[in-house]
Amino acid sequence: MITNLFRKMRLKENKAANYLKYAIGEIALVMIGILIAENLAPTLKGGFSIFEL
């Protein structure tokens, strides 16, 4: 009976840890996307020419 309780507690902790890892990963991806967009914004605002490529 006690082993079942500990097993259930471990599963709940594991789910919370997995969710936390997922959430941190999502936040990191969004931040990277924002940084890339900020770096590309001046280039896109000025436009491209064939000679720059």
C-alpha positions as CSV (number, residue, x, y, z in Angstrom):
1,M,0.0,0.0,0.0
2,I,2.8,2.5,0.9
3,T,4.8,1.4,-2.2
4,N,1.8,2.3,-4.4
5,L,1.5,5.7,-2.8
6,F,5.2,6.4,-3.4
7,R,4.9,5.2,-6.9
8,K,2.0,7.5,-7.6
9,M,3.9,10.4,-6.0
10,R,6.9,9.7,-8.2
11,L,4.7,9.7,-11.3
12,K,3.2,13.0,-10.4
13,E,6.6,14.6,-9.8
14,N,7.9,13.2,-13.1
15,K,4.9,14.8,-14.9
16,A,5.6,18.1,-13.3
17,A,9.3,18.0,-14.1
18,N,8.5,17.0,-17.7
19,Y,6.1,19.9,-18.0
20,L,8.6,22.3,-16.5
21,K,11.2,21.2,-19.0
22,Y,8.7,21.6,-21.9
23,A,7.7,25.1,-20.7
24,I,11.3,26.3,-20.3
25,G,12.1,25.0,-23.8
26,E,9.1,26.8,-25.3
27,I,10.1,30.1,-23.6
28,A,13.7,29.7,-24.9
29,L,12.5,29.1,-28.5
30,V,10.3,32.1,-28.4
31,M,13.1,34.3,-27.1
32,I,15.4,33.0,-29.8
33,G,12.8,33.8,-32.4
34,I,12.4,37.3,-31.1
35,L,16.1,37.9,-31.1
36,I,16.4,36.7,-34.7
37,A,13.5,38.9,-35.8
38,E,15.1,41.9,-34.1
39,N,18.4,41.3,-35.9
40,L,16.7,40.9,-39.3
41,A,14.3,43.9,-38.9
42,P,16.8,46.6,-40.1
43,T,17.8,44.4,-43.1
44,L,14.2,43.8,-44.1
45,K,13.3,47.4,-43.6
46,G,16.0,48.6,-46.0
47,G,15.1,45.9,-48.6
48,F,17.3,43.5,-50.6
49,S,19.1,43.9,-53.8
50,I,20.5,41.3,-56.1
51,F,24.1,42.4,-55.4
52,E,23.7,41.9,-51.6
53,L,22.7,38.3,-52.0
